[in-house]
Amino acid sequence: MARVLQHEEEERVIEDPGERVHVWPHLVSIELVGALIYLLALSLMAILIRAPLVDLANPEVTPNPAKAPWYFLGLQELLLHMHPALAGVIVPGAVLILLAAIPYIDRSRVGTGIWFSTPKGLPITKFSAVYTAVWVIGLVLLDEFLPAGEGAHGISPLLELYGFPPAVGDIFVPLVFMTFIPWSLAVIVKRRWNANTREIIIALYTFFLASFVVLTVIGTAFRGHSMQLVWPWEIGTPEGVMGHY
Amino acid sequence: MGLWQKLTNNRFFKSIYREGYPDTDRKRVMVVINSLALHLHPVRVPKKALRVSYTWGLGGLSVWMFVILTITGVFLMFYYIPSVKDAWWSIININTSVYFGSFMRNMHRWAAHAMVILVLLHMTRVFYTGSYKPPREFNWVLGVVLLTVTFLLSFTGYLLPWDQLAYWAITVGAQMGGSTPIIGKQINVALLGGHQIGQPTLIRWYTLHVIFLPLIMIVLVSMHFWRVRKDGNISTPVYAAPPEEEEVQELPAARADAQEEAEAAAPEGGDEEPEPES
C-alpha cells in the first residue's frame, strides 16, 4: 500500500508502511512482555543492589572529589577545562537548542523509518564516533599533562605563562575547539562520502553523542582525588564520604 | 460452566468489557477503541514497526519507568520527611524499619537511573531512524523538552536523602547554575531558595520533585503521545519517488486513522457505529 505523496515543498516521496496487523494482540503482547521483563529486572536489581546512602550532609566537610550525578559528569568534566559559564550553562543550553533545531535543518522526508537512512549512514556514524573520541580523549590528556612551568599543567596555564589574559585559555580556546571539531568532521564527511544534509546531521549528532559518552565515562570512572586523572580501580571512596548505610 | 465463563458471563463483567475476549477482527478493533489505555494506539500498525530491533520499545519503557517511579515514589512519600533535621533519619527508617522500605527505595533509585538512560537511548533511536523528519518536527522538540524534564526530575530527587553525596552534588550543580552570565546570582538564589543549601532548598526541590515536575511530565508525555498519533503514527520507510509516478493527495494522519478504524469495524458492524476517537 505504498502511497506517493506530494508535499508543500514539492518533495515527491513514496511512503511504504507495508502490511498492517492488529494492535491486539500483536503489539499489546510485545508491550506486556517488555514491561514484565523490565519490572522483573528492576526488582532483582532492587533486591541485590542497595541504593547508596552515606553520611548525613555536613557543610563543614567537603568530600574530595565532590561529584554531580553521573549524567552531569560530562559537564563537570568540561568545567575542568573551561570557564564555568561556558561549561555549566552555555554549552548545555546550546546543545539542547541545537538538538531541538535538527528537524528544521534536515527537512527532507526521504530516509525516515530506516536505521541510518542510507547505506553511507552507518560508516559515517562509526567514523564520526571514532573521530570525536580521539579528539576528546586527546584534548583531555593534553590539558592534563601539558607542562606549563613550575609544576603547573594545562593549555590555559601555558597561555597565561606567555602573557595571554585568562579569557583566552578559558573561553576563546575551548570555543575554537568546540567549533572546529564538528566543523572539520562535517567537512571530512562531505568530502569523503559526498554526504547529503541527513548524513552530515548524522555525523554531527554522533559528535554530540560520542562527546557525551566519552566525557561522562572519563568524569565517572577516571577522575579521582582532586579530580585528577586516575585508573578506575584507583578511585575508591571520596574523602569525607564515610559509612554506607 | 467453567471458571472463566462464571467470571465473564455476568452483567458486571460485561459492563466493563462490552465485547468479551477479542477473538474476532471486529472485537480486536473495538477493544482498542473502547479502552482508555489501549486507544493511545491506532487499531492496526505496520508489521515492520513491530520488530523489536526497530524501536527497542524505548519510548514505552521510559513511560513504564515513570509509572514505577510514581508508585514507588508515593510509597516513599508516606515515610520521607522533607526537613533538614529528619530527612536522613527518615531514609534510615525506610531502609531498616519499614516493610519493603529498602526494596522500594532501591527500586526508585534504579528505575530513576534506568529512565534517564532509556530516554537518552529513545532519543538516539528516533534520531538514527530519521523519525524526527517532517511531519514529526515538533514532536522531536517536545522530546528534547522531555529529556530536560527527566534530568530535572532525577536531579531534584538526588538532594532528598540529605547525605554527603546529595549535599555536595547539589553544591556542584548550584555553582554551575550560578555561573550563568548576568543573571547567575538570581539563578543561584532561585535554585537554593537563599544563599546557601538549607531547609528552603530542600522543601523547594522536594515540592518540584514530587508534584510540579511530575505534573509537567504527565502533560508533556500526553502531548508527545497525542502528536505521535496526529503525525501519522510510528515512522515507516520513506523513499524518494521516481518523477513519473502518479500523484495521490496525502490524507491527514488523523483522518486516515479514523477512516481506517471505521473500515475495519464496518464489516460486521450492524447496529452500532464505532465512534471515531478524535
Interface residues (C-beta under 8 A of the other chain):
Chain A: R3 V4 L5 Q6 H7 R12 V13 I14 E15 D16 P17 G18 E19 R20 V21 H22 V23 W24 P25 H26 L27 V28 I30 E31 G34 A35 Y38 L39 L42 S43 M45 A46 I47 I49 R50 A51 P52 L53 V54 D55 L56 A57 N58 P59 V61 T62 P63 A66 K67 A68 P69 W70 Y71 F72 L75 Q76 L79 H83 P84 A85 A87 G88 V89 I90 L96 L99 A100 I102 P103 Y104 D106 R107 S108 R109 V110 G111 T112 G113 I114 W115 F116 S117 G121 T125 R198 I202 Y205 L209 G240 V241 M242 Y245
Chain B: P22 D25 R28 V29 V31 V32 L38 H41 P42 V43 R44 V45 P46 K47 K48 A49 L50 V52 Y54 G57 G60 L61 W64 M65 I68 V84 W88 I91 I92 N95 S102 F103 M104 R105 N106 M107 H108 R109 W110 A111 H113 A114 V116 M123 T124 F127 Y128 T129 G130 S131 Y132 K133 P134 R136 E137 W140 V141 V144 V145 L147 T148 F151 S154 F155 Y158 P161 W162 D163 Q164 L165 A166 Y167 W168 A169 T171 V172 G173 Q175 M176 G177 S179 T180 P181 G184 Q196 I197 S235 T236 P237 V238 Y239 A240 A241 P243 E245 E246 E247 V248 Q249 E250
